[in-house]
Amino acid sequence: KNQVEQSPQSLIILEGKNCTLQCNYTVSPFSNLRWYKQDTGRGPVSLTIMTFSENTKSNGRYTATLDADTKQSSLHITASQLSDSASYICVVTVNTNAGKSTFGDGTTLTVKP
Amino acid sequence: KAGVTQTPRYLIKTRGQQVTLSCSPISGHRSVSWYQQTPGQGLQFLFEYFSETQRNKGNFPGRFSGRQFSNSRSEMNVSTLELGDSALYLCASSLTRGTYYEQYFGPGTRLTVT
């Protein structure tokens, strides 16, 4: 069964600190892995998308890594800001069919001043 | 280029009623997917439409239905609403270029069933 597991479930950090969110998946065959940021009550916004051949992708203070061999991905946030408080969702897609995307339950990040 | 738009943004309905939600994808995107998001449940896939045809369907009862028009706009209908249908309903349009795939979400429609 295709699964995407994210950890931790929630995280609280102080403003300015770094943090790393984890995503482990069993989806196969792998097409791409995406990280989304979702503010409360809003739609998810894409942060990064990585295919099999990519192992690092950055978007400002966000850096995603992918190890296709161990089926693990991480999202590293540098110098956190209060606006980083949100849910971060990992999505793994088989082929290019939306119906075969598997969503993680997300990590809720709270950045405190 | 305008993003994915969803209307209405907020909706309050009574149990037993039906509701129709609308989604306009990004121009040029032919695929529209619908998701239900409830607290603690994550995003649950409802269905996907591509060129007016339902291409995939999630594990939801038949009360949930959808359609797509020739201009790629999509509607989702829920009949005989239940309290448990209260959720954020998200629409996403997607673009496939060869092996490249990207999915963009709308702001969602917050449905409250009382």
Interface residues (C-beta under 8 A of the other chain):
Chain A: S31 N32 R34 Y36 G41 R42 G43 P44 V45 S46 I49 T51 I89 V91 T93 T96 N97 A98 G99 K100 S101 F103 G104 D105 G106
Chain B: V4 Q6 S31 S33 G40 Q41 G42 L43 F45 F47 E48 R55 N56 K57 G58 L88 L90 A92 S94 T96 T99 Y100 Y101 E102 Q103 Y104 F105 G106 P107 G108 R110
